[in-house]
Amino acid sequence: MTYFEDIVVGERTPVGRHRFTADEIKAFAARFDPQPFHLDETAAARSHFGALVASGWHTVAVWMRLTVAQRRRLAEAARARGESVAGIGPALGVREMKWLKPVYAGDEIAYENEVVETRFSRSRPHLGLVTIRSIGVNQRGETVISFLSTTFVERRATGE
């Protein structure tokens, strides 16, 4: 992870893509969001969605997995170059969560994070706070999910 001082407002980072399959949608829903339009094609066809759709929570969980994997890749690359890696977390929460379009079985979602705000932490001076807008866009170019999250990020030690 990049140190707080190196993070630039407006910076966009692609975090990965994911294709949602019918089997995966049903498995997630069976465990965490057992609504008929997530579990059964026939019931979903009769719903306002008209076909099987992923749970919104499923789309967020995939974003989290991809974001963590991307952070790990960046940290490993930095360590391989002999660079130190900033600590990150915890997150302070999520706001403005919007599920803008349904995610159907077969849809591929590309996720991206954009830095929208940085500020120093008054209560923890060795940390900064970074707010990102995360979005997911389907293969038709439609934004399907959008939310803001704020996370602590380690600042450089004085003298670095």
DRENDO-1510 file (C-alpha; in Angstrom, 1 decimal, always signed):
<recs>
REC; n; res; u; v; w
REC; 1; MET; +0.0; +0.0; +0.0 .
REC; 2; THR; +1.1; +3.5; -0.8 .
REC; 3; TYR; +1.8; +5.9; +2.1 .
REC; 4; PHE; -0.8; +8.5; +2.8 .
REC; 5; GLU; +1.5; +11.3; +1.5 .
REC; 6; ASP; +1.8; +9.6; -1.9 .
REC; 7; ILE; -2.0; +9.3; -2.4 .
REC; 8; VAL; -3.4; +11.7; -4.9 .
REC; 9; VAL; -7.1; +12.9; -5.0 .
REC; 10; GLY; -8.5; +11.9; -8.4 .
REC; 11; GLU; -6.3; +8.9; -8.8 .
REC; 12; ARG; -8.2; +5.9; -10.2 .
REC; 13; THR; -7.1; +2.3; -9.8 .
REC; 14; PRO; -8.7; -0.7; -11.6 .
REC; 15; VAL; -9.0; -3.5; -9.1 .
REC; 16; GLY; -10.2; -6.4; -11.2 .
REC; 17; ARG; -13.0; -8.0; -13.1 .
REC; 18; HIS; -15.4; -10.7; -12.2 .
REC; 19; ARG; -18.0; -12.7; -14.2 .
REC; 20; PHE; -21.0; -13.7; -12.2 .
REC; 21; THR; -22.2; -17.2; -12.9 .
REC; 22; ALA; -25.7; -18.7; -12.1 .
REC; 23; ASP; -24.2; -21.3; -9.8 .
REC; 24; GLU; -22.1; -18.7; -7.9 .
REC; 25; ILE; -25.1; -16.4; -7.6 .
REC; 26; LYS; -27.2; -19.2; -6.1 .
REC; 27; ALA; -24.5; -20.4; -3.8 .
REC; 28; PHE; -23.9; -16.9; -2.3 .
REC; 29; ALA; -27.7; -16.3; -2.0 .
REC; 30; ALA; -28.3; -19.6; -0.3 .
REC; 31; ARG; -25.9; -18.6; +2.4 .
REC; 32; PHE; -26.4; -14.9; +2.7 .
REC; 33; ASP; -29.4; -13.5; +0.8 .
REC; 34; PRO; -31.9; -16.2; +0.2 .
REC; 35; GLN; -34.4; -14.3; -1.9 .
REC; 36; PRO; -36.2; -16.2; -4.7 .
REC; 37; PHE; -34.8; -14.0; -7.5 .
REC; 38; HIS; -31.3; -14.9; -6.4 .
REC; 39; LEU; -32.0; -18.6; -5.9 .
REC; 40; ASP; -34.2; -19.9; -8.7 .
REC; 41; GLU; -34.4; -19.0; -12.4 .
REC; 42; THR; -38.2; -19.7; -12.6 .
REC; 43; ALA; -38.9; -17.5; -9.6 .
REC; 44; ALA; -36.5; -14.8; -10.9 .
REC; 45; ALA; -38.3; -14.8; -14.3 .
REC; 46; ARG; -41.5; -13.9; -12.5 .
REC; 47; SER; -39.9; -11.2; -10.5 .
REC; 48; HIS; -39.4; -7.5; -11.5 .
REC; 49; PHE; -35.9; -8.5; -12.6 .
REC; 50; GLY; -37.1; -11.0; -15.2 .
REC; 51; ALA; -34.1; -13.3; -14.7 .
REC; 52; LEU; -31.7; -14.6; -12.1 .
REC; 53; VAL; -29.7; -11.7; -10.5 .
REC; 54; ALA; -26.8; -11.5; -8.1 .
REC; 55; SER; -27.4; -10.1; -4.6 .
REC; 56; GLY; -26.1; -6.6; -4.1 .
REC; 57; TRP; -24.1; -7.9; -1.2 .
REC; 58; HIS; -22.5; -10.4; -3.5 .
REC; 59; THR; -21.3; -7.6; -5.7 .
REC; 60; VAL; -19.7; -5.8; -2.7 .
REC; 61; ALA; -18.1; -9.0; -1.5 .
REC; 62; VAL; -16.5; -9.6; -4.9 .
REC; 63; TRP; -15.2; -5.9; -4.8 .
REC; 64; MET; -13.7; -6.6; -1.4 .
REC; 65; ARG; -11.9; -9.8; -2.5 .
REC; 66; LEU; -10.5; -8.1; -5.7 .
REC; 67; THR; -9.4; -5.0; -3.7 .
REC; 68; VAL; -7.6; -7.0; -1.1 .
REC; 69; ALA; -5.9; -9.1; -3.8 .
REC; 70; GLN; -4.8; -6.0; -5.7 .
REC; 71; ARG; -3.4; -4.4; -2.5 .
REC; 72; ARG; -1.4; -7.6; -1.8 .
REC; 73; ARG; +0.0; -7.6; -5.4 .
REC; 74; LEU; +1.1; -4.0; -5.0 .
REC; 75; ALA; +2.6; -4.6; -1.6 .
REC; 76; GLU; +4.5; -7.7; -2.8 .
REC; 77; ALA; +5.9; -5.8; -5.8 .
REC; 78; ALA; +7.0; -2.9; -3.5 .
REC; 79; ARG; +8.7; -5.3; -1.1 .
REC; 80; ALA; +10.4; -7.1; -4.1 .
REC; 81; ARG; +11.9; -3.6; -5.0 .
REC; 82; GLY; +13.1; -3.2; -1.5 .
REC; 83; GLU; +10.5; -0.5; -0.6 .
REC; 84; SER; +8.6; -0.3; +2.6 .
REC; 85; VAL; +4.8; -0.8; +2.6 .
REC; 86; ALA; +2.4; +1.4; +4.5 .
REC; 87; GLY; -0.2; -0.1; +6.8 .
REC; 88; ILE; -3.8; +0.3; +6.0 .
REC; 89; GLY; -7.0; +0.0; +8.0 .
REC; 90; PRO; -9.2; -0.3; +9.7 .
REC; 91; ALA; -12.0; +1.0; +7.5 .
REC; 92; LEU; -14.4; +3.4; +9.1 .
REC; 93; GLY; -17.4; +2.3; +7.1 .
REC; 94; VAL; -19.3; +2.6; +3.9 .
REC; 95; ARG; -21.8; +5.3; +2.8 .
REC; 96; GLU; -23.9; +6.2; -0.2 .
REC; 97; MET; -24.1; +2.5; -1.2 .
REC; 98; LYS; -26.1; +2.3; -4.4 .
REC; 99; TRP; -27.0; -0.7; -6.4 .
REC; 100; LEU; -27.9; +1.1; -9.7 .
REC; 101; LYS; -28.5; -1.8; -12.1 .
REC; 102; PRO; -29.1; -5.5; -11.6 .
REC; 103; VAL; -26.2; -7.9; -12.1 .
REC; 104; TYR; -27.5; -10.9; -14.1 .
REC; 105; ALA; -25.9; -14.3; -14.5 .
REC; 106; GLY; -23.2; -14.0; -17.1 .
REC; 107; ASP; -22.5; -10.3; -16.5 .
REC; 108; GLU; -18.9; -9.3; -16.1 .
REC; 109; ILE; -18.2; -6.4; -13.7 .
REC; 110; ALA; -15.1; -4.3; -13.8 .
REC; 111; TYR; -14.3; -2.7; -10.5 .
REC; 112; GLU; -12.4; +0.6; -9.9 .
REC; 113; ASN; -11.5; +2.7; -6.9 .
REC; 114; GLU; -11.1; +6.5; -7.1 .
REC; 115; VAL; -9.5; +8.6; -4.4 .
REC; 116; VAL; -12.0; +11.4; -3.6 .
REC; 117; GLU; -10.6; +12.9; -0.4 .
REC; 118; THR; -7.6; +12.7; +1.9 .
REC; 119; ARG; -7.2; +14.3; +5.3 .
REC; 120; PHE; -5.0; +14.0; +8.3 .
REC; 121; SER; -6.3; +12.1; +11.4 .
REC; 122; ARG; -6.5; +14.5; +14.4 .
REC; 123; SER; -6.9; +11.6; +16.8 .
REC; 124; ARG; -4.1; +9.4; +15.3 .
REC; 125; PRO; -1.4; +11.7; +13.9 .
REC; 126; HIS; +0.6; +8.8; +12.4 .
REC; 127; LEU; -2.3; +8.0; +10.1 .
REC; 128; GLY; -4.3; +9.8; +7.4 .
REC; 129; LEU; -7.8; +9.1; +6.2 .
REC; 130; VAL; -8.5; +8.3; +2.6 .
REC; 131; THR; -12.0; +8.2; +1.1 .
REC; 132; ILE; -12.5; +6.3; -2.1 .
REC; 133; ARG; -15.5; +6.0; -4.4 .
REC; 134; SER; -15.7; +2.4; -5.6 .
REC; 135; ILE; -17.7; +1.5; -8.7 .
REC; 136; GLY; -18.5; -1.6; -10.7 .
REC; 137; VAL; -19.3; -1.3; -14.4 .
REC; 138; ASN; -20.9; -4.1; -16.5 .
REC; 139; GLN; -19.9; -5.1; -20.0 .
REC; 140; ARG; -22.4; -2.7; -21.5 .
REC; 141; GLY; -20.7; +0.3; -19.8 .
REC; 142; GLU; -23.4; +0.7; -17.1 .
REC; 143; THR; -22.5; +1.5; -13.6 .
REC; 144; VAL; -24.1; -1.2; -11.4 .
REC; 145; ILE; -22.7; -0.4; -8.0 .
REC; 146; SER; -21.2; +2.7; -6.4 .
REC; 147; PHE; -20.2; +3.6; -2.8 .
REC; 148; LEU; -17.9; +5.6; -0.7 .
REC; 149; SER; -15.6; +4.2; +2.0 .
REC; 150; THR; -13.0; +5.8; +4.3 .
REC; 151; THR; -9.9; +4.0; +5.6 .
REC; 152; PHE; -6.9; +4.8; +7.7 .
REC; 153; VAL; -3.6; +4.8; +5.9 .
REC; 154; GLU; -0.2; +5.0; +7.5 .
REC; 155; ARG; +1.8; +8.2; +7.1 .
REC; 156; ARG; +5.5; +8.3; +6.5 .
REC; 157; ALA; +7.7; +8.6; +9.6 .
REC; 158; THR; +9.2; +12.1; +10.0 .
REC; 159; GLY; +12.4; +12.3; +8.1 .
REC; 160; GLU; +11.5; +9.9; +5.3 .
</recs>
